[in-house]
Amino acid sequence: MKKTGIRMKYYLAPMMGYTDCYLRNLAENLYGNDIQTFSEMIVDKAIIYNESKTIGKHFLDNNKSAIQIAGSEPQEIKQAIKILNNIDIINHVNFNLGCPSSRVQENKLGLALTKEPELVADCLEALVKFKKEISVKCRLGLGLEEDKKYIDNYLSLFTKMGIKTVFVHCRNGILDLGTKQNRIIPKINYNLFLECQKNHPDLNLIPNGEINNIETINYLIKQKISNLMIGRQFSKDILFIEKIGLYDLKNKKISVLKFLSDIKLHKFPNINLIKKSIFTLLNNLTSSKSLRKDISNIQNLELLSSYFEETEIWT
Ligand SMILES: Cc1cc2nc3c(=O)[nH]c(=O)nc-3n(C[C@H](O)[C@H](O)[C@H](O)COP(=O)(O)O)c2cc1C
């Protein structure tokens, strides 16, 4: 249940090593249609050469997540999209144009691809062959300096290609700089994001980056922004929007039990990853430490469900 006067929508940002199928499923069980989740970045080649293993690894049958893909060869993206068009549970493809990691850079993926706007256009032409929802995720600029032209040109390109939804990590990305440094050195620039919104009113621009406290969220709401993409804060504390008074989760226990029972239907559930997602529920509780200890010692899903059934975690 929402507590703000306006209808908010939350987006769980794609995060490699964090937003696996379990954390996403937990979020979907807690927030229903008020959240859209995204898979970790998946390279198009993994879909082409190992479709069922890749989809099986990243998606539970009832995940409503978008799949985030990366690629830099239009023919391969086209092939991957052709495959994704035939998978019922895939309803939304997001294209990564922002990842600065060196491994990704070597293959001209993510942020590195944006050095070549014509190639980006060719890749997007392949992407738009997806028959359901499409979006992209990008940065505000390439390099340390503010570069309004970079983002403006890309937003114009997305418009031209018919891509309406754009998730904007509101800081530049710098190639040849580590991923961690890339989240520290280039500064968050919501002002430029707001300027982009004004200049591209036909696009649905969704901000991302350091949206992790009520002051920032209230500031964005004041700017009439009701869609927020949040990464690290959700991955630490999946209940944080409730804690800061933005959301009222009527019955967390029922949602968690539903999550655990859905997962039982999965062929090869990974108990350690399931526990990792469960830990995101326990942030800042007075009994966090003992709950974590108990849960760490549980070895199967049946016992995990019984534990949640019997323990009063949220009174
Ligand atoms: C560990 C980690 C992994 C990430 N993996 C991805 C990814 O696979 N795809 C992507 O587009 N962004 C990825 N990101 C970037 C996040 O989606 C997000 O843009 C960034 O963390 C800023 O948002 P935040 O301040 O809300 O965390 C990752 C970030 C982190 C910290």
The ligand as a Tripos MOL2 file, in Angstrom:
@<TRIPOS>MOLECULE
LIG
   31    33     1     0     0
SMALL
NO_CHARGES

@<TRIPOS>ATOM
      1 C1         27.4330   -4.3970   -7.3550 C.3       1 LIG1
      2 C2         26.7660   -3.6290   -8.4670 C.ar      1 LIG1
      3 C3         26.4220   -4.2750   -9.6270 C.ar      1 LIG1
      4 C4         25.7930   -3.5650  -10.6700 C.ar      1 LIG1
      5 N1         25.4160   -4.2350  -11.8020 N.ar      1 LIG1
      6 C5         24.7360   -3.5620  -12.7630 C.ar      1 LIG1
      7 C6         24.2270   -4.2460  -13.9070 C.ar      1 LIG1
      8 O1         24.3580   -5.4720  -14.0680 O.2       1 LIG1
      9 N2         23.5850   -3.5050  -14.8520 N.ar      1 LIG1
     10 C7         23.3910   -2.1410  -14.7090 C.ar      1 LIG1
     11 O2         22.7910   -1.5040  -15.5790 O.2       1 LIG1
     12 N3         23.8600   -1.4910  -13.6430 N.ar      1 LIG1
     13 C8         24.4890   -2.1640  -12.6670 C.ar      1 LIG1
     14 N4         24.8910   -1.4920  -11.5470 N.ar      1 LIG1
     15 C9         24.5450   -0.0640  -11.3930 C.3       1 LIG1
     16 C10        23.1880    0.0590  -10.6550 C.3       1 LIG1
     17 O3         22.1460   -0.4530  -11.4460 O.3       1 LIG1
     18 C11        22.8880    1.5400  -10.3460 C.3       1 LIG1
     19 O4         22.8630    2.2320  -11.5530 O.3       1 LIG1
     20 C12        23.9140    2.1650   -9.4080 C.3       1 LIG1
     21 O5         24.2050    1.3260   -8.3180 O.3       1 LIG1
     22 C13        23.4020    3.5180   -8.8850 C.3       1 LIG1
     23 O6         22.1920    3.3580   -8.1980 O.3       1 LIG1
     24 P1         22.1010    3.3070   -6.5750 P.3       1 LIG1
     25 O7         22.8190    4.5050   -6.0580 O.co2     1 LIG1
     26 O8         20.6220    3.3350   -6.2700 O.co2     1 LIG1
     27 O9         22.7580    2.0490   -6.1540 O.co2     1 LIG1
     28 C14        25.5220   -2.1800  -10.5180 C.ar      1 LIG1
     29 C15        25.8890   -1.5430   -9.3290 C.ar      1 LIG1
     30 C16        26.4910   -2.2400   -8.2990 C.ar      1 LIG1
     31 C17        26.8350   -1.5230   -7.0180 C.3       1 LIG1
@<TRIPOS>BOND
     1     1     2 1
     2     2     3 ar
     3     2    30 ar
     4     3     4 ar
     5     4     5 ar
     6     4    28 ar
     7     5     6 ar
     8     6     7 ar
     9     6    13 1
    10     7     8 2
    11     7     9 ar
    12     9    10 ar
    13    10    11 2
    14    10    12 ar
    15    12    13 ar
    16    13    14 ar
    17    14    15 1
    18    14    28 ar
    19    15    16 1
    20    16    17 1
    21    16    18 1
    22    18    19 1
    23    18    20 1
    24    20    21 1
    25    20    22 1
    26    22    23 1
    27    23    24 1
    28    24    25 2
    29    24    26 1
    30    24    27 1
    31    28    29 ar
    32    29    30 ar
    33    30    31 1
@<TRIPOS>SUBSTRUCTURE
     1 LIG1         1 GROUP 0 **** ****
